[in-house]
């Protein structure tokens, strides 16, 4: 009875604090050009029967259709902004509930303010909001599949991962990382783990079949991801200040280079191939500069931290400074705990895989504060295990 009352009080406080962040960040600007110029027009064109397009008559392969379809449901409701606000708020609460399931931790009221980066991420109209919640849910079901040797949970985690890949393409590489872990598990004489990994991977690929079929119908090539990868890779070189490639980190650069090479849209299939080739050529010609860019992005992630929302200038700066310090501290505690405990728990390798993969993305490709928010719950949870340092709190196989 007392535990039930505590849970009710916790979720009541969490709801109140969450609403405070969501309403405070109502007028957010970040990524809203993409929402109003891409996601919303696509949703309207789908409903009007024009197909998956931004401009009538031209079917597109970027952006992925996960968030536009979600926006379409909002358009059907009469107010996509209100719909997404409610949907993502509920998703936020669900994500935090799965956080406690995954890490097997007790709910504490003092945890709530520390969820600010996760809640802020969920308050913005962008695919990252859905991805962040799906990641923690996927981790939970994957953990349960390994712990209980459950094929059902392995399939569920795979289907959810496939759903995630319909929102953001960059996590496709994580699928290959899981395949590597599967092979490692086979060599470590964990054949059952290997079978569960394979089930997860196959279930994930199953969820990518609709996009593969759609892309084939457009240009007779199978794509498992959106076609903006080359553009992102190329302009990411511009994140290094005074870089030798003379590239600015801006979409306008991708458009300029594409047009110079006879391609109208840098985020089309042709543009994707062109800019990927240019990215590879540039890093091959200036490998030292690229290594400097990697180091710069890593340092930026430690100095700039996570996205915490957009409020009045003084409040935002204060919260930002606090959470830069918190982020770095969580990262430090996570590293220490994983080094000490990972050998005791194969499950913790899942957490390490997610974290390392994200850091690989932000260093090798591009970093923005919002990119770190998707792994914030994993850092926070592992840091809490570090603080608790209790045997019962360590996830076991």
C-alpha positions in Angstrom: 0.0 0.0 0.0 2.8 2.4 0.9 4.7 1.5 -2.3 1.6 2.2 -4.3 1.1 5.5 -2.7 4.7 6.4 -3.3 4.4 5.5 -7.0 1.2 7.6 -7.3 3.0 10.6 -5.7 6.0 10.1 -7.9 4.0 10.1 -11.1 1.9 13.0 -10.0 5.1 15.0 -9.3 6.6 13.8 -12.6 3.5 14.8 -14.5 3.5 18.3 -13.0 7.2 18.8 -13.6 6.9 17.4 -17.1 4.0 19.8 -18.0 6.1 22.7 -16.7 8.9 21.8 -19.1 6.6 21.1 -22.0 4.7 24.3 -21.6 7.8 26.3 -20.9 9.3 25.0 -24.1 6.1 25.5 -26.1 7.6 28.1 -28.4 10.8 26.2 -29.2 12.5 27.1 -32.4 15.0 24.2 -32.8 14.3 22.1 -35.9 10.9 23.7 -36.5 11.8 24.8 -40.0 11.9 21.1 -40.8 8.6 20.5 -39.1 6.7 23.2 -40.9 8.5 22.9 -44.2 8.7 19.1 -44.5 6.8 17.0 -42.0 3.6 19.0 -42.0 3.4 19.5 -45.8 4.1 15.8 -46.3 1.3 14.9 -43.9 -1.1 17.2 -45.8 -0.1 15.8 -49.2 -0.6 12.2 -48.0 -4.1 13.1 -46.8 -4.9 14.9 -50.1 -3.9 11.8 -52.1 -0.7 13.2 -53.6 1.5 10.6 -52.1 4.7 10.9 -50.0 5.8 14.3 -51.3 6.6 17.9 -50.2 5.8 19.3 -53.6 3.1 17.7 -55.7 4.4 15.4 -58.4 7.8 14.4 -56.9 8.0 11.4 -54.5 10.8 11.7 -52.0 13.2 9.5 -50.1 14.0 12.1 -47.4 12.8 12.6 -44.7 11.9 9.1 -43.4 8.2 8.7 -43.0 7.9 7.9 -39.3 7.4 11.5 -38.0 5.4 12.7 -41.1 3.0 9.8 -40.6 2.7 10.7 -36.9 2.1 14.3 -37.9 -0.6 13.1 -40.3 -2.5 11.5 -37.4 -2.3 14.9 -35.7 -3.6 16.6 -38.9 -6.6 14.2 -38.8 -7.3 15.2 -35.2 -7.6 18.8 -36.4 -4.6 20.2 -34.6 -1.2 18.4 -35.1 0.6 20.6 -32.6 -1.8 19.8 -29.8 -1.9 16.1 -30.8 1.9 15.9 -30.8 2.1 17.7 -27.5 -0.2 15.2 -25.9 1.2 12.1 -27.6 4.8 13.0 -26.8 4.0 13.9 -23.2 2.4 10.5 -22.7 5.4 8.9 -24.5 7.7 10.8 -22.1 6.1 9.3 -19.0 6.1 5.8 -20.6 9.8 6.2 -21.4 10.7 7.1 -17.8 8.6 4.2 -16.5 10.6 1.8 -18.7 13.8 3.4 -17.4 13.0 2.1 -14.0 12.1 -1.4 -15.4 15.4 -1.6 -17.4 17.7 -0.5 -14.5 15.7 -2.1 -11.7 15.8 1.0 -9.6 13.5 2.5 -7.0 11.6 5.7 -7.9 12.9 8.7 -6.0 11.3 12.2 -6.1 14.8 13.8 -6.3 15.3 12.0 -9.7 12.6 14.1 -11.3 14.5 17.4 -11.9 17.4 15.3 -13.4 15.1 14.1 -16.1 15.0 17.7 -17.6 17.1 16.9 -20.7 14.9 13.9 -21.5 11.7 15.8 -20.9 13.0 18.7 -22.9 13.8 16.5 -25.8 10.3 15.0 -25.8 8.7 18.4 -25.7 10.0 19.3 -29.2 8.3 18.4 -32.5 11.0 16.2 -34.0 11.7 12.4 -34.5 14.4 12.4 -31.8 11.5 12.6 -29.2 10.1 9.2 -30.4 13.6 7.7 -30.8 14.7 8.5 -27.3 11.7 6.7 -25.8 11.9 3.7 -28.1 15.6 3.2 -27.3 14.9 2.7 -23.6 11.9 0.4 -24.3 14.0 -1.6 -26.8 16.8 -2.0 -24.3 14.3 -3.3 -21.7 12.8 -5.9 -24.0 16.2 -6.9 -25.3 17.4 -7.3 -21.7 14.4 -9.4 -20.9 14.9 -11.6 -24.0 18.5 -12.4 -22.8 17.6 -12.8 -19.1 14.6 -15.0 -19.7 15.9 -16.6 -23.0 12.7 -15.3 -24.5 12.2 -15.4 -28.3 9.0 -13.3 -27.8 10.9 -10.5 -26.2 13.6 -10.7 -28.8 11.1 -10.3 -31.6 9.4 -7.4 -29.8 12.7 -5.6 -29.3 13.4 -6.1 -33.0 10.1 -4.9 -34.2 10.5 -1.8 -32.0 14.0 -1.2 -33.3 12.6 -1.5 -36.8 10.0 1.1 -35.9 12.7 3.4 -34.6 14.6 3.1 -37.9 11.5 4.4 -39.6 12.0 7.7 -37.7 15.8 8.1 -37.8 18.3 6.5 -40.2 21.5 7.0 -38.3 20.7 4.1 -36.0 21.0 1.6 -38.8 24.6 1.2 -38.0 23.6 0.0 -34.5 22.0 -2.9 -36.2 25.4 -3.9 -37.6 26.9 -3.4 -34.1 24.3 -5.8 -32.7 25.3 -8.3 -35.4 28.9 -8.1 -34.3 27.9 -8.7 -30.7 25.9 -11.7 -31.9 29.0 -13.1 -33.5 31.0 -12.4 -30.3 28.4 -14.2 -28.2 28.6 -17.2 -30.5 32.4 -17.4 -30.0 31.8 -17.0 -26.2 29.8 -20.2 -26.3 26.5 -18.4 -25.8 24.6 -19.9 -28.7 21.2 -19.1 -27.2 22.2 -15.5 -27.0 23.3 -15.7 -30.6 19.9 -17.0 -31.7 18.1 -14.3 -29.8 20.3 -11.6 -31.4 19.5 -13.1 -34.8 15.7 -13.0 -34.1 16.0 -9.3 -33.1 17.9 -8.4 -36.2 15.5 -10.3 -38.5 12.5 -8.6 -36.8 14.2 -5.3 -37.3 14.8 -5.9 -41.0 11.1 -7.0 -41.4 10.0 -3.5 -40.2 12.2 -1.9 -42.9 10.6 -3.8 -45.8 7.9 -1.2 -46.4 10.5 1.6 -46.8 12.7 -0.7 -49.0 9.7 -1.5 -51.2 8.7 2.2 -51.4 12.2 3.3 -52.3 12.5 0.6 -55.0 9.3 1.9 -56.5 10.8 5.4 -56.7 14.2 4.7 -58.4 14.5 0.9 -58.7 17.1 0.8 -55.9 16.5 -0.6 -52.4 17.2 1.8 -49.6 17.0 0.9 -45.9 17.6 4.5 -44.9 16.7 8.1 -46.0 18.8 9.6 -48.6 20.2 12.5 -46.6 23.2 10.6 -45.2 25.7 11.9 -47.8 24.6 15.5 -47.2 24.9 15.2 -43.4 28.4 13.6 -43.8 29.6 16.3 -46.1 28.5 19.4 -44.2 29.5 17.8 -40.9 33.1 18.5 -42.0 32.2 22.2 -41.5 31.9 21.7 -37.8 35.7 22.0 -37.5 36.5 25.8 -37.2 38.8 27.1 -40.0 38.7 23.7 -41.7 40.9 23.2 -44.8 37.9 22.1 -46.9 36.3 25.6 -46.5 33.0 24.0 -45.7 30.3 25.6 -43.5 28.0 23.4 -41.4 24.9 24.4 -43.3 22.3 22.8 -45.6 22.9 25.7 -48.0 26.4 24.3 -48.6 25.0 20.9 -49.6 22.6 22.5 -52.0 25.4 24.6 -53.6 27.7 21.7 -54.1 24.9 19.6 -55.5 23.9 22.2 -58.0 27.5 22.7 -59.1 27.5 19.0 -60.0 24.1 19.1 -61.8 22.0 17.7 -59.0 19.0 19.7 -57.9 18.4 18.1 -54.5 21.3 17.1 -52.3 19.0 14.9 -50.3 17.9 12.8 -53.3 19.4 9.5 -54.1 21.8 11.1 -56.6 22.7 13.8 -54.1 23.3 11.2 -51.5 25.8 9.3 -53.6 27.5 12.5 -54.8 28.0 14.0 -51.3 29.0 10.7 -49.8 31.8 10.4 -52.4 32.9 14.0 -51.8 33.0 13.4 -48.0 35.2 10.3 -48.5 37.5 12.1 -50.9 37.8 15.1 -48.5 38.7 12.9 -45.5 41.2 10.8 -47.5 42.9 14.0 -48.8 43.0 15.6 -45.3 43.1 12.8 -42.7 44.8 14.9 -40.0 42.2 17.6 -40.3 39.5 14.9 -40.0 41.1 13.6 -36.9 41.1 17.1 -35.5 37.4 17.4 -36.3 36.7 14.2 -34.4 38.6 15.6 -31.4 36.7 18.9 -31.7 33.3 17.2 -31.7 34.2 15.1 -28.7 35.3 18.1 -26.8 32.2 20.0 -27.9 30.0 17.3 -26.5 31.7 17.6 -23.1 31.6 21.4 -23.1 28.1 22.0 -24.6 26.4 18.9 -23.1 22.7 18.3 -23.9 19.6 20.1 -25.1 17.6 21.5 -22.1 14.9 23.5 -23.8 14.5 27.1 -24.8 13.3 29.5 -22.2 14.1 33.1 -21.2 17.8 33.9 -21.8 18.9 34.0 -18.1 17.0 30.8 -17.1 18.2 28.9 -20.1 21.8 29.8 -19.5 21.6 28.8 -15.9 20.0 25.5 -16.6 22.5 24.8 -19.4 25.5 25.3 -17.2 24.1 23.1 -14.5 23.3 20.3 -16.9 26.7 20.5 -18.7 28.3 19.7 -15.4 25.7 17.0 -14.6 26.1 15.4 -18.0 29.9 15.2 -17.6 29.5 13.8 -14.1 27.1 11.2 -15.3 29.4 10.2 -18.1 32.3 9.9 -15.7 30.3 7.7 -13.2 29.0 5.6 -16.1 32.5 4.9 -17.4 33.7 3.9 -14.0 30.8 1.7 -13.3 30.9 -0.1 -16.7 34.6 -0.8 -16.3 34.1 -2.3 -12.9 30.9 -4.2 -13.5 30.6 -5.1 -17.1 32.4 -8.5 -16.7 29.7 -9.4 -14.1 26.9 -8.7 -16.5 26.7 -9.3 -20.2 23.6 -7.1 -20.2 25.6 -4.0 -19.4 27.3 -4.5 -22.8 24.0 -3.3 -24.3 24.3 0.0 -22.4 27.9 0.3 -23.4 27.0 -0.4 -27.1 24.4 2.3 -27.2 26.7 4.8 -25.6 29.8 4.0 -27.7 27.7 4.0 -30.8 26.3 7.5 -30.1 29.7 8.9 -29.3 31.0 7.3 -32.6 28.2 9.2 -34.4 28.8 12.6 -32.9 32.6 12.4 -33.3 32.8 10.8 -36.8 29.8 12.7 -38.2 28.2 15.6 -36.4 27.4 16.8 -32.9 24.5 18.9 -31.7 23.5 19.0 -28.0 20.2 17.2 -28.8 22.2 14.2 -30.1 23.3 13.4 -26.6 19.8 13.5 -25.1 18.9 10.1 -26.7 21.4 8.3 -24.4 20.8 10.5 -21.4 18.6 8.0 -19.6 21.3 5.3 -20.1 23.9 7.6 -18.6 21.6 8.6 -15.7 20.6 5.0 -14.9 24.1 3.7 -15.0 25.3 6.6 -12.8 22.5 5.7 -10.3 23.7 2.1 -10.2 27.2 3.5 -9.5 25.9 5.5 -6.6 23.8 2.7 -5.2 26.6 0.2 -5.7 24.3 -2.6 -4.6 24.6 -6.1 -5.8 20.8 -6.3 -6.3 20.9 -3.2 -8.6 23.2 -4.7 -11.1 21.3 -6.2 -14.1 22.2 -9.9 -14.5 22.0 -12.4 -17.3 
